[in-house]
């Protein structure tokens, strides 16, 4: 059975919490789509109050957090929401969520050469996520013209994953699709915006 993902691609799902939960319960119900809760994932940028509220819902859904940084400075580069909900507050909410639900959290994390894929980043993530039931999806950065960054080499990514493992953080590398036609994660949005300007 395929998973259902409530994703930021359709807007931030936790911004519409009541309707989101109503939709999930319909999808989960045997009178609805009858899809198991564990096959339903909420993907969020990390709205702290809503994560805490979600922990009280008594439903075994999956939660994915767009982390993309190891401290406020690195996360703030990619995630403006970090100004409202700093990384320390976000991680505390995630820790509380995992303790209440006993559910594993998935952290999505972009690998940028020299910025988020470094020894400092690995050590910080090891301390930050210590004791949380979680896994990390490591996503190589997909270049866009607005930012002068590069993805790490394959060896750098493998070394980073191994270092996280040494520090007690389970991580997998999620290889991008669609990069050759500028349709990978982060690229399609920019292409669409460029098209609107023309």
N, C-alpha and C positions, 0 to 999 in steps of 0.2 A: 504494500500500500504506500502510495506517495504521501509525503508530508505536505501540510498546508502552512504557509508562512505569511503572517501578518507583518508586512515589511514597510520600512521607511520609503520604499519606492512609491507607495501609495499615500505618502504622508506619514507623519509620526503617529503610529497607532495608539500610543498611550495618551495622546492629546485628546482622544475621543473615547475615553475609558469605558463609559457606561455602554455605548453602542458596540464597542469592541467585545466586551464580555458577553453581551447579548448574542452577538454573531458567533462567538466561540462556542457558547452553550448550544446554539442551534446546530452548528457543524458537528458537535460532539454527540448530540442526542440521537438515540435510536429512532426517533421520529423525524429527524432531520437527515443530515448526511451520514451519520453514524461513523464518523472518523474518530478514532481513539485520541484522547487528549495528548498522549505522548507523541502523536504524529502532527501536532499543531505547535508551531513556533512563533512566538512574538519577537520581532526584531526591533530594537529601540536604540535611540541615541543615548538614552540614559536619563529619563526624568525621575529624579529621586523620589518625590512623594508618591508617584504612581507605581514605582517598583515596590515600595512598602505596602501600598494598597493591594497590589497584585498578590503579594505573599499571603494575604488573608482570604483569598478566593477559594481555597480548598479544591483546586483542580490541577491535575498533573501535566500541565503544558510545559513546553520547552521555552526557555528564555535566552535570547541572544543579545549581547550588548556590544555596540560599536565603541570599542575602547580607543584603539588607534594611537595611543600614546602611553608613556610610562610615568609622566608627571604633568603638572598643570601647563608647563611651557610647551612640551612636545605635543600634548593633546590639544592645546589651544590653537595650534597651527592649523589643524584639520577639523576640529570640532568646536564651533562657536558656542555651543551649549555648555561647554566647560566653564564659561564665565559665570553662568547662573548656578551650575551644579559642579563645583570643583571635584577633581578626581578622588580626593579623600572622602568626600561625602558620598560619591557614587559607589565607591568600593565598600563603604560601611553599609550602604543600603543593600548591596549585593550579598555581603556577608550575612546580613540579617535575613534576606530572602532564602539563601541556601540553608540556613539553620532552621527556619520555620518549615520550609517545604521539603527539605532533604532532597532537593532536585539539583542536578548539575547545571551550572550556567556556562554558556558558550561565550567567550570573549573574541570578538573580531578585531584583528590587529594588522594594520598595514605596515609592510616592511619597506622602509626607505633607506637607501644606502647612506651611511654616515649620520643618520638622524634617529631612526627608530630601530635600526638593526645594528646595535653596538653592544659591547660588553656592559657598559653603564646601563643601557636599557634592559638587558637581560637580568642584571642584578637587582635593579629597581622593581621589575615585574615579579621576580622571585619573592621579594619582601612584601610587595603590595598584595599578592594573591595567596600568600601563605595561609593555609588553613581553610581556604574556600573550596568547596566541591566544584571544580571547573575544568574546562579544557579551553585551548586557544586555537582559533583558525588563523594561521599566518597567511596574509594575502600580499603577494608581491605588488609593489606600486606600479600602476599603469600610467605612463607619462602623458601629460597634457601640456599644451603650449603655455598655459598661464603660470606653471611652476617649473622652476629649473631644478628638478630632482631626478634621481635615477633609482631604478630598482636594484637591489643587491644582486650579486652573482649567485649562481646556484650553490657554490661552495659556501658563500657567506650565509645564505639562508639555512643550509644544512647545519652549519656550525652554530648558528643562533638557536635553532631548534634543539640541538644537542645540549647546548648550554642551559636552556630552559629546563630540559629534562633533568639535568644534574641538580638544578635548583628546586626540583619538585613540581614543575609545571608541565602538564601533558599538553603537547602542541602538535598540530599537523599543518603541513604546507598545502594551501589550496591554490593550485595553479590556475591562472586566468584563462578565460576563453573570450574570443572575439577581439583580442588586441590588434590583430592584423587588419581589421576593418574599423578600428577606433570605436568598438562597441563593447569594450570590457568595462568593468566596474569603474565609475568615475569619468569615463571618456564619453559615453553616450549623452550625458547631460550637457557637457560642454559643446558637443557637436550640435545638439538641438538648439542651445542658446545662440551659437554662432549662426545657425540657419535662420533664426528669428530676426537677427540683426540685418540680414541681407534683404 
